[in-house]
Amino acid sequence: MMSQKPNTLFLSHGAPDLGLHESPARAFLQTLGKTLGRPPLIVVASAHFEAPDIAVVADPAPRTLYDFGGFDRRLHEMTYPAPGAPEAAEAVAVALQEEGLTARGLARRGYDHGVWVPLQLIYPEADIPVLMVSVDPRRGAAHHIAAGRAIRKAVGPEALVIGSGSMTHDLASVFTREGLAPRLKPAPAWVTDFSDWVTQHVEAGDVATLSRWEEAPHARDNHPTPEHFLPFFTALGAAGERAGTRIHTSPQYGALMMDVVAWEQDTEALAA
């Protein structure tokens, strides 16, 4: 149980059609906005925004991207018209550079489904400015933690920082030779073992062990490529590398754990 509103999240955004079908994850995200309140700014590091080093989007009005195929055509009728945050983008880029990281601004880039799919459930009004930052699959945990730390320094404690990826992400077990796995298929042990390992070390505040996540049980089975787990470390850095809490867990398609991890505002750091 959290004692105050979180200001940092790692959330599993699931398939693009998450909002079209009933599931525990969809129901949870639809209520999450009430828990979080209304931040002045949302910063999202999305697994679907890959770039060398760190790209920061300065577009004042990002369009909605349909960066997927083979899903319900209704998804292409959906938009998420939240404004961008050019001034915050400039501040974040400066903070990243002060952290010794290479940052570049992008004048135009739309909201990929790692951004708009969860946000349309959490904040359906789409009236809170959203700033997007990239992940770099060439870089590891330390790089993304440093990026998150710089982001939080730039945007302050009231902004909501989200790492949007997936706690587990083995698509070969989702799209099988027999077709798409059942949406609410229970997760096998090799999937829950990884999720539970992360939760154990998150709630212990064991950043050193989390940074060696490749040593976790079935790490490479659950993440054959790392991009969907890297946003976790951006969130961890933005949270001040502290203990967090798993506030939701449920499976989809068996191999996708839809976990959400939250970190409360660091009141001690703010008072320092």
Buried (B, 14 or more C-beta within 10 A) or exposed (E): EEEEEBBBBBBBBBBBBBBBBEBBBBEBBBEBBEEBEEBEBBBBBBBBBBBEBBBBBBBBEBEBBBBBEEBEEEBEEBEBEBBBBBEBBBBBBBBBBEBEBEBBBBEEBBBBBBBBBBBBBBBEEBEBBBBBBBBBBEBBBEBBBBBBBBBBBBBEBEBBBBBBBBBBBBBEBBEEEEEEBEBBBEBEEBBBBBBBBBBBBBEEEEBEBBBEBEEBBBBEBBBEEBBBBBBBBBBBBBBBBBBBBBBBBBBBBBBBBBBBBBBBBBEEEEEE
